[in-house]
Amino acid sequence: MSDIPIFLKLLVLLVLLLVSGFFSLAETAMMASNRYRLRHLAGEGHVGAKLALSLLERTDKFLGVVLLGNNLLNAAAATLVSVITIELFGEEKWALGAGTLAVTFAILICAEITPKVIGATFADRLAIFSAYLLTPLLRLIYPVVWFINLFVRGVLKVFRLPSTSDQTEGRLSPEELRTLILESASFIPKKHRSILSNLFELNRITVEDVMTPRSAIEILDLEQPWEEVLAQLATSHHGRLPVCRGSMDDLLGLLQVRRLIGAIQSGELDETRLVAQLQSPYYIPAGTPAFVQFAFFQENRRRIGFVIDEYGEILGLLTLEDIIEEIVGQFTTSLPDHCAALSWDSDHCAVVDGARSLREINRLLGLEFPIDGPKTLNGLILEHFQDIPEPGVSFKIAGVQIEVLQTQDRSVRTAKLFKP
């Protein structure tokens, strides 16, 4: 080997470091690559992405070929440096020590740190590029890699550790996927991110969180004078009305108002004809997840139901539109007062209907009222006082100054919130 020119040995050393650097780069790029993006490219027919996914599905063999190549090249580089050092300086201890430090520094910079940084920075592109080279190399030295992995699996079994091939592929949890969506600001429009995030929220919330509370439901009471019944039908903004006698505790059914428009206009409508048009009410147990109820509405072609507690008491009214609004946001066609637009005014105040849900108030005003107890602002205030507060009373909940404006029928009708 002494007959080989020194510059040629240095050239071989440089090649060894560069190839070792490629293995380090490939290892980091493959492990840091976005597998979902690779699957997308593979689905579009990208050959490199398919090869990369194939390697990642056999991580033990992929790491075997990479580490085998890396360590062999680093060992060869260290040996070559020792040969060059002895040839130039003899077997002096200081020379051998200096040569060892030099090759360690060169391997660290040229074959480890720099390639790994580059691989992590351009992971997806370099993973595809690396796959073209690593795939045939793995086939070439597969017997060696298999033999090494045989010993590796034996060691893992001794320590009762699962091998890579025994583990199922990691899946994103719903929370991880939600975080991924919220952080993808540069890829997904804000409105789309909001919709996707709201879809995950449907698994957390129950029907009580999105229903119209009992006190805010417009009912058609057949015990009132018939003229008032007709006037209410003619002026109601709702397409469906719950019909009862006296109160919601005696619910008769659900009326589709548009079916009676002709009879109302012609004056032919009477109570018998109205009752004949009633649909049987559909009841929803309290605590039902909103997403489960959404699926039930779809499967059974229903659009409306009454939420009841364990004693059969009606707590509120839930429609398909209520759940859809939780996903896509408030519809501009919402007409009841408690569904009106909500925002801070120029004085940093907001007048809020007591029947408005705390989740909606938090979302629209950027507040943090607790939502694990009462569902509405009225419920939160009543829980705070354990009594009906007088109008004009001012207090703080969750750091928000609240002033009661109007109370009626044992509930807070409206309150003013002051921006914290």
FIMI-252229 format. One record per residue (C-alpha): x, y, z; residue in three letters; residue number from 1. Coordinates in nm, 2 decimals, always signed. Example, Ala and Ser with C-alpha at 12.3 -4.5 7.8 and 13.67 -1.06 7.14 Angstrom:
       xx       yy       zz   resn   resi
    +1.23    -0.45    +0.78    ALA      1
    +1.37    -0.11    +0.71    SER      2
***
This chain:
       xx       yy       zz   resn   resi
    +0.00    +0.00    +0.00    MET      1
    +0.31    +0.22    +0.04    SER      2
    +0.33    +0.23    -0.34    ASP      3
    +0.01    +0.42    -0.37    ILE      4
    +0.06    +0.80    -0.40    PRO      5
    -0.04    +0.99    -0.09    ILE      6
    -0.28    +1.22    -0.28    PHE      7
    -0.47    +0.91    -0.40    LEU      8
    -0.51    +0.79    -0.05    LYS      9
    -0.64    +1.13    +0.06    LEU     10
    -0.88    +1.11    -0.24    LEU     11
    -1.00    +0.77    -0.13    VAL     12
    -1.04    +0.90    +0.23    LEU     13
    -1.26    +1.19    +0.10    LEU     14
    -1.47    +0.94    -0.10    VAL     15
    -1.52    +0.72    +0.21    LEU     16
    -1.63    +1.02    +0.41    LEU     17
    -1.87    +1.14    +0.14    LEU     18
    -2.03    +0.80    +0.10    VAL     19
    -2.06    +0.76    +0.48    SER     20
    -2.22    +1.10    +0.48    GLY     21
    -2.47    +0.98    +0.23    PHE     22
    -2.58    +0.70    +0.46    PHE     23
    -2.62    +0.94    +0.75    SER     24
    -2.82    +1.18    +0.53    LEU     25
    -3.04    +0.89    +0.40    ALA     26
    -3.11    +0.76    +0.75    GLU     27
    -3.22    +1.10    +0.88    THR     28
    -3.42    +1.19    +0.57    ALA     29
    -3.61    +0.86    +0.57    MET     30
    -3.69    +0.87    +0.94    MET     31
    -3.79    +1.24    +0.93    ALA     32
    -3.99    +1.22    +0.61    SER     33
    -4.37    +1.28    +0.61    ASN     34
    -4.52    +0.94    +0.55    ARG     35
    -4.86    +1.09    +0.47    TYR     36
    -4.71    +1.30    +0.20    ARG     37
    -4.52    +1.00    +0.07    LEU     38
    -4.84    +0.80    +0.06    ARG     39
    -5.01    +1.08    -0.13    HIS     40
    -4.72    +1.08    -0.39    LEU     41
    -4.72    +0.70    -0.41    ALA     42
    -5.10    +0.71    -0.48    GLY     43
    -5.03    +0.94    -0.77    GLU     44
    -4.78    +0.69    -0.91    GLY     45
    -4.45    +0.84    -0.79    HIS     46
    -4.19    +0.55    -0.81    VAL     47
    -3.95    +0.71    -0.56    GLY     48
    -4.22    +0.76    -0.30    ALA     49
    -4.33    +0.39    -0.34    LYS     50
    -3.97    +0.28    -0.29    LEU     51
    -3.93    +0.50    +0.02    ALA     52
    -4.25    +0.37    +0.18    LEU     53
    -4.14    +0.01    +0.10    SER     54
    -3.81    +0.08    +0.29    LEU     55
    -4.00    +0.24    +0.58    LEU     56
    -4.22    -0.06    +0.61    GLU     57
    -3.91    -0.27    +0.67    ARG     58
    -3.73    -0.04    +0.91    THR     59
    -3.51    -0.31    +1.06    ASP     60
    -3.37    -0.40    +0.72    LYS     61
    -3.34    -0.04    +0.61    PHE     62
    -3.15    +0.06    +0.92    LEU     63
    -2.94    -0.26    +0.88    GLY     64
    -2.81    -0.16    +0.54    VAL     65
    -2.76    +0.21    +0.64    VAL     66
    -2.57    +0.14    +0.96    LEU     67
    -2.37    -0.15    +0.81    LEU     68
    -2.25    +0.08    +0.53    GLY     69
    -2.19    +0.37    +0.76    ASN     70
    -1.98    +0.18    +1.01    ASN     71
    -1.78    -0.01    +0.75    LEU     72
    -1.70    +0.32    +0.58    LEU     73
    -1.61    +0.50    +0.90    ASN     74
    -1.39    +0.21    +1.01    ALA     75
    -1.22    +0.21    +0.67    ALA     76
    -1.16    +0.58    +0.69    ALA     77
    -1.01    +0.55    +1.04    ALA     78
    -0.78    +0.27    +0.91    THR     79
    -0.67    +0.47    +0.61    LEU     80
    -0.59    +0.77    +0.82    VAL     81
    -0.37    +0.55    +1.04    SER     82
    -0.19    +0.42    +0.73    VAL     83
    -0.13    +0.78    +0.60    ILE     84
    -0.01    +0.90    +0.94    THR     85
    +0.24    +0.62    +0.98    ILE     86
    +0.36    +0.68    +0.62    GLU     87
    +0.41    +1.05    +0.69    LEU     88
    +0.53    +1.06    +1.05    PHE     89
    +0.62    +0.70    +1.14    GLY     90
    +0.48    +0.52    +1.44    GLU     91
    +0.52    +0.82    +1.68    GLU     92
    +0.26    +0.82    +1.95    LYS     93
    +0.18    +1.19    +1.91    TRP     94
    +0.12    +1.13    +1.53    ALA     95
    -0.11    +0.84    +1.59    LEU     96
    -0.30    +1.04    +1.85    GLY     97
    -0.33    +1.34    +1.62    ALA     98
    -0.44    +1.12    +1.33    GLY     99
    -0.72    +0.97    +1.55    THR    100
    -0.84    +1.31    +1.65    LEU    101
    -0.83    +1.43    +1.29    ALA    102
    -1.03    +1.14    +1.16    VAL    103
    -1.28    +1.16    +1.44    THR    104
    -1.34    +1.53    +1.37    PHE    105
    -1.37    +1.46    +0.99    ALA    106
    -1.62    +1.19    +1.05    ILE    107
    -1.82    +1.40    +1.29    LEU    108
    -1.84    +1.70    +1.06    ILE    109
    -1.84    +1.54    +0.71    CYS    110
    -2.01    +1.21    +0.77    ALA    111
    -2.25    +1.27    +1.07    GLU    112
    -2.36    +1.62    +1.17    ILE    113
    -2.37    +1.80    +0.84    THR    114
    -2.54    +1.53    +0.64    PRO    115
    -2.80    +1.47    +0.92    LYS    116
    -2.88    +1.84    +0.93    VAL    117
    -2.92    +1.85    +0.55    ILE    118
    -3.13    +1.53    +0.57    GLY    119
    -3.36    +1.67    +0.83    ALA    120
    -3.40    +2.00    +0.65    THR    121
    -3.50    +1.85    +0.31    PHE    122
    -3.64    +1.52    +0.44    ALA    123
    -3.91    +1.44    +0.19    ASP    124
    -3.71    +1.52    -0.13    ARG    125
    -3.39    +1.34    +0.00    LEU    126
    -3.59    +1.04    +0.12    ALA    127
    -3.72    +0.98    -0.23    ILE    128
    -3.37    +1.04    -0.38    PHE    129
    -3.21    +0.80    -0.12    SER    130
    -3.47    +0.53    -0.19    ALA    131
    -3.35    +0.50    -0.55    TYR    132
    -3.00    +0.41    -0.42    LEU    133
    -3.08    +0.22    -0.10    LEU    134
    -3.33    -0.02    -0.26    THR    135
    -3.09    -0.19    -0.50    PRO    136
    -2.82    -0.18    -0.23    LEU    137
    -3.05    -0.37    +0.01    LEU    138
    -3.12    -0.63    -0.25    ARG    139
    -2.74    -0.67    -0.32    LEU    140
    -2.64    -0.72    +0.05    ILE    141
    -2.97    -0.87    +0.17    TYR    142
    -2.81    -1.19    +0.31    PRO    143
    -2.57    -0.99    +0.52    VAL    144
    -2.84    -0.76    +0.65    VAL    145
    -3.07    -1.06    +0.73    TRP    146
    -2.78    -1.23    +0.92    PHE    147
    -2.72    -0.92    +1.13    ILE    148
    -3.09    -0.87    +1.20    ASN    149
    -3.11    -1.23    +1.31    LEU    150
    -2.87    -1.15    +1.60    PHE    151
    -3.04    -0.82    +1.67    VAL    152
    -3.38    -0.99    +1.71    ARG    153
    -3.22    -1.25    +1.94    GLY    154
    -3.08    -0.98    +2.16    VAL    155
    -3.42    -0.81    +2.17    LEU    156
    -3.59    -1.13    +2.27    LYS    157
    -3.34    -1.18    +2.55    VAL    158
    -3.45    -0.84    +2.70    PHE    159
    -3.82    -0.91    +2.60    ARG    160
    -3.83    -0.61    +2.38    LEU    161
    -4.05    -0.60    +2.07    PRO    162
    -3.87    -0.58    +1.74    SER    163
    -3.96    -0.31    +1.49    THR    164
    -4.15    -0.56    +1.28    SER    165
    -4.36    -0.67    +1.57    ASP    166
    -4.50    -0.32    +1.63    GLN    167
    -4.80    -0.18    +1.44    THR    168
    -4.76    +0.13    +1.25    GLU    169
    -4.81    +0.44    +1.46    GLY    170
    -5.14    +0.62    +1.41    ARG    171
    -5.22    +0.98    +1.49    LEU    172
    -5.46    +1.02    +1.78    SER    173
    -5.76    +1.25    +1.73    PRO    174
    -5.58    +1.51    +1.95    GLU    175
    -5.26    +1.49    +1.75    GLU    176
    -5.45    +1.52    +1.42    LEU    177
    -5.64    +1.82    +1.55    ARG    178
    -5.31    +1.98    +1.65    THR    179
    -5.17    +1.91    +1.31    LEU    180
    -5.47    +2.08    +1.15    ILE    181
    -5.45    +2.39    +1.37    LEU    182
    -5.07    +2.42    +1.30    GLU    183
    -5.11    +2.39    +0.92    SER    184
    -5.18    +2.76    +0.87    ALA    185
    -4.99    +2.79    +0.55    SER    186
    -5.17    +2.49    +0.38    PHE    187
    -5.53    +2.50    +0.49    ILE    188
    -5.75    +2.82    +0.47    PRO    189
    -5.86    +2.96    +0.81    LYS    190
    -6.23    +2.88    +0.74    LYS    191
    -6.15    +2.52    +0.65    HIS    192
    -5.93    +2.48    +0.96    ARG    193
    -6.21    +2.60    +1.17    SER    194
    -6.45    +2.35    +1.02    ILE    195
    -6.21    +2.06    +1.06    LEU    196
    -6.14    +2.16    +1.42    SER    197
    -6.51    +2.18    +1.49    ASN    198
    -6.56    +1.83    +1.36    LEU    199
    -6.32    +1.70    +1.63    PHE    200
    -6.51    +1.90    +1.89    GLU    201
    -6.83    +1.71    +1.81    LEU    202
    -6.68    +1.41    +1.98    ASN    203
    -6.64    +1.61    +2.30    ARG    204
    -6.97    +1.79    +2.33    ILE    205
    -7.31    +1.65    +2.41    THR    206
    -7.66    +1.75    +2.28    VAL    207
    -7.71    +1.98    +2.58    GLU    208
    -7.42    +2.19    +2.46    ASP    209
    -7.59    +2.27    +2.12    VAL    210
    -7.96    +2.25    +2.19    MET    211
    -8.20    +2.54    +2.23    THR    212
    -8.28    +2.55    +2.60    PRO    213
    -8.64    +2.49    +2.70    ARG    214
    -8.70    +2.85    +2.81    SER    215
    -8.61    +2.97    +2.45    ALA    216
    -8.83    +2.73    +2.26    ILE    217
    -9.13    +2.89    +2.08    GLU    218
    -9.43    +2.67    +2.15    ILE    219
    -9.78    +2.66    +2.01    LEU    220
   -10.01    +2.64    +2.31    ASP    221
   -10.36    +2.51    +2.21    LEU    222
   -10.51    +2.64    +2.54    GLU    223
   -10.47    +3.00    +2.42    GLN    224
   -10.76    +3.16    +2.23    PRO    225
   -10.79    +3.03    +1.87    TRP    226
   -10.73    +3.37    +1.72    GLU    227
   -10.40    +3.39    +1.90    GLU    228
   -10.31    +3.04    +1.76    VAL    229
   -10.38    +3.16    +1.41    LEU    230
   -10.19    +3.48    +1.46    ALA    231
    -9.89    +3.29    +1.59    GLN    232
    -9.89    +3.05    +1.29    LEU    233
    -9.92    +3.34    +1.05    ALA    234
    -9.62    +3.53    +1.20    THR    235
    -9.39    +3.25    +1.32    SER    236
    -9.04    +3.25    +1.17    HIS    237
    -9.00    +2.87    +1.23    HIS    238
    -9.10    +2.60    +0.98    GLY    239
    -9.17    +2.36    +1.27    ARG    240
    -9.34    +2.43    +1.60    LEU    241
    -9.38    +2.21    +1.91    PRO    242
    -9.75    +2.20    +1.99    VAL    243
    -9.87    +2.15    +2.35    CYS    244
   -10.15    +2.22    +2.59    ARG    245
   -10.06    +2.45    +2.87    GLY    246
    -9.68    +2.38    +2.88    SER    247
    -9.41    +2.16    +2.73    MET    248
    -9.49    +1.90    +2.99    ASP    249
    -9.80    +1.81    +2.78    ASP    250
    -9.63    +1.79    +2.44    LEU    251
    -9.87    +1.68    +2.17    LEU    252
    -9.63    +1.67    +1.87    GLY    253
    -9.45    +1.87    +1.61    LEU    254
    -9.63    +2.08    +1.35    LEU    255
    -9.49    +2.16    +1.00    GLN    256
    -9.64    +2.51    +0.96    VAL    257
    -9.60    +2.52    +0.58    ARG    258
    -9.85    +2.24    +0.54    ARG    259
   -10.12    +2.46    +0.69    LEU    260
   -10.05    +2.78    +0.51    ILE    261
   -10.34    +2.74    +0.26    GLY    262
   -10.58    +2.65    +0.53    ALA    263
   -10.47    +2.95    +0.74    ILE    264
   -10.51    +3.19    +0.45    GLN    265
   -10.86    +3.05    +0.36    SER    266
   -10.98    +3.05    +0.72    GLY    267
   -11.06    +2.67    +0.71    GLU    268
   -10.81    +2.57    +0.98    LEU    269
   -10.95    +2.44    +1.30    ASP    270
   -10.80    +2.25    +1.60    GLU    271
   -10.90    +1.91    +1.47    THR    272
   -10.73    +1.96    +1.14    ARG    273
   -10.42    +2.11    +1.31    LEU    274
   -10.39    +1.81    +1.55    VAL    275
   -10.42    +1.57    +1.26    ALA    276
   -10.11    +1.72    +1.11    GLN    277
    -9.89    +1.67    +1.41    LEU    278
    -9.59    +1.44    +1.40    GLN    279
    -9.50    +1.23    +1.70    SER    280
    -9.22    +1.39    +1.90    PRO    281
    -8.87    +1.23    +1.89    TYR    282
    -8.69    +1.23    +2.22    TYR    283
    -8.31    +1.24    +2.27    ILE    284
    -8.15    +1.12    +2.60    PRO    285
    -7.94    +1.39    +2.77    ALA    286
    -7.57    +1.32    +2.75    GLY    287
    -7.58    +1.18    +2.39    THR    288
    -7.26    +1.29    +2.21    PRO    289
    -7.34    +1.55    +1.94    ALA    290
    -7.15    +1.35    +1.67    PHE    291
    -7.36    +1.03    +1.75    VAL    292
    -7.68    +1.23    +1.73    GLN    293
    -7.57    +1.39    +1.40    PHE    294
    -7.52    +1.04    +1.25    ALA    295
    -7.86    +0.93    +1.38    PHE    296
    -8.03    +1.23    +1.22    PHE    297
    -7.86    +1.14    +0.89    GLN    298
    -7.94    +0.77    +0.91    GLU    299
    -8.31    +0.81    +1.01    ASN    300
    -8.38    +1.12    +0.81    ARG    301
    -8.49    +1.33    +1.11    ARG    302
    -8.42    +1.69    +1.16    ARG    303
    -8.55    +1.77    +1.51    ILE    304
    -8.58    +1.62    +1.85    GLY    305
    -8.64    +1.70    +2.21    PHE    306
    -8.37    +1.64    +2.47    VAL    307
    -8.49    +1.48    +2.79    ILE    308
    -8.33    +1.40    +3.12    ASP    309
    -8.35    +1.07    +3.32    GLU    310
    -8.69    +1.17    +3.45    TYR    311
    -8.84    +1.24    +3.11    GLY    312
    -8.84    +1.62    +3.16    GLU    313
    -8.78    +1.82    +2.84    ILE    314
    -8.46    +2.01    +2.86    LEU    315
    -8.44    +2.16    +2.52    GLY    316
    -8.49    +2.13    +2.15    LEU    317
    -8.22    +2.00    +1.91    LEU    318
    -8.22    +2.04    +1.53    THR    319
    -7.99    +1.91    +1.26    LEU    320
    -7.91    +2.27    +1.18    GLU    321
    -7.79    +2.32    +1.54    ASP    322
    -7.53    +2.05    +1.49    ILE    323
    -7.43    +2.17    +1.14    ILE    324
    -7.38    +2.53    +1.28    GLU    325
    -7.13    +2.38    +1.53    GLU    326
    -6.93    +2.26    +1.23    ILE    327
    -6.96    +2.54    +0.97    VAL    328
    -7.05    +2.83    +1.20    GLY    329
    -7.36    +3.04    +1.25    GLN    330
    -7.61    +3.07    +0.96    PHE    331
    -7.71    +3.42    +0.87    THR    332
    -8.07    +3.30    +0.85    THR    333
    -8.10    +3.24    +1.22    SER    334
    -8.37    +3.46    +1.35    LEU    335
    -8.43    +3.41    +1.72    PRO    336
    -8.28    +3.68    +1.94    ASP    337
    -8.05    +3.44    +2.13    HIS    338
    -7.89    +3.34    +1.80    CYS    339
    -7.82    +3.70    +1.68    ALA    340
    -7.47    +3.81    +1.60    ALA    341
    -7.25    +3.87    +1.90    LEU    342
    -6.95    +4.09    +1.93    SER    343
    -6.79    +4.36    +2.14    TRP    344
    -6.92    +4.71    +2.08    ASP    345
    -6.72    +5.03    +2.07    SER    346
    -6.74    +5.05    +2.45    ASP    347
    -6.59    +4.70    +2.49    HIS    348
    -6.92    +4.57    +2.61    CYS    349
    -7.17    +4.30    +2.48    ALA    350
    -7.53    +4.25    +2.57    VAL    351
    -7.60    +3.88    +2.57    VAL    352
    -7.92    +3.68    +2.59    ASP    353
    -7.93    +3.46    +2.90    GLY    354
    -8.03    +3.16    +2.69    ALA    355
    -7.71    +3.18    +2.48    ARG    356
    -7.48    +2.89    +2.52    SER    357
    -7.15    +2.94    +2.70    LEU    358
    -6.96    +2.76    +2.43    ARG    359
    -7.09    +3.01    +2.17    GLU    360
    -7.01    +3.31    +2.39    ILE    361
    -6.66    +3.18    +2.44    ASN    362
    -6.61    +3.13    +2.07    ARG    363
    -6.75    +3.46    +1.95    LEU    364
    -6.61    +3.68    +2.23    LEU    365
    -6.29    +3.50    +2.30    GLY    366
    -6.37    +3.43    +2.66    LEU    367
    -6.31    +3.13    +2.89    GLU    368
    -6.63    +3.07    +3.08    PHE    369
    -6.63    +2.72    +3.23    PRO    370
    -6.84    +2.48    +3.02    ILE    371
    -6.83    +2.16    +3.23    ASP    372
    -7.13    +2.27    +3.43    GLY    373
    -7.42    +2.50    +3.32    PRO    374
    -7.46    +2.53    +2.95    LYS    375
    -7.60    +2.88    +2.92    THR    376
    -7.52    +3.22    +3.06    LEU    377
    -7.83    +3.22    +3.26    ASN    378
    -7.74    +2.88    +3.42    GLY    379
    -7.39    +3.01    +3.50    LEU    380
    -7.52    +3.32    +3.67    ILE    381
    -7.78    +3.12    +3.87    LEU    382
    -7.52    +2.87    +3.98    GLU    383
    -7.29    +3.16    +4.09    HIS    384
    -7.56    +3.33    +4.31    PHE    385
    -7.77    +3.02    +4.40    GLN    386
    -8.06    +3.26    +4.36    ASP    387
    -8.22    +3.49    +4.11    ILE    388
    -8.01    +3.82    +4.11    PRO    389
    -8.17    +4.16    +4.09    GLU    390
    -8.13    +4.37    +3.78    PRO    391
    -7.83    +4.60    +3.81    GLY    392
    -7.62    +4.35    +4.01    VAL    393
    -7.26    +4.34    +3.90    SER    394
    -7.01    +4.06    +3.96    PHE    395
    -6.72    +3.87    +3.81    LYS    396
    -6.70    +3.51    +3.67    ILE    397
    -6.38    +3.37    +3.51    ALA    398
    -6.23    +3.72    +3.51    GLY    399
    -6.52    +3.87    +3.32    VAL    400
    -6.73    +4.16    +3.47    GLN    401
    -7.10    +4.08    +3.43    ILE    402
    -7.40    +4.31    +3.49    GLU    403
    -7.75    +4.17    +3.51    VAL    404
    -7.99    +4.38    +3.29    LEU    405
    -8.32    +4.19    +3.30    GLN    406
    -8.47    +3.90    +3.49    THR    407
    -8.80    +3.73    +3.42    GLN    408
    -8.97    +3.40    +3.50    ASP    409
    -8.70    +3.30    +3.75    ARG    410
    -8.42    +3.34    +3.50    SER    411
    -8.18    +3.60    +3.37    VAL    412
    -8.31    +3.73    +3.04    ARG    413
    -8.02    +3.96    +2.94    THR    414
    -7.68    +4.05    +3.09    ALA    415
    -7.40    +4.29    +2.99    LYS    416
    -7.05    +4.15    +2.96    LEU    417
    -6.74    +4.38    +2.99    PHE    418
    -6.44    +4.29    +2.79    LYS    419
    -6.16    +4.19    +3.04    PRO    420
***
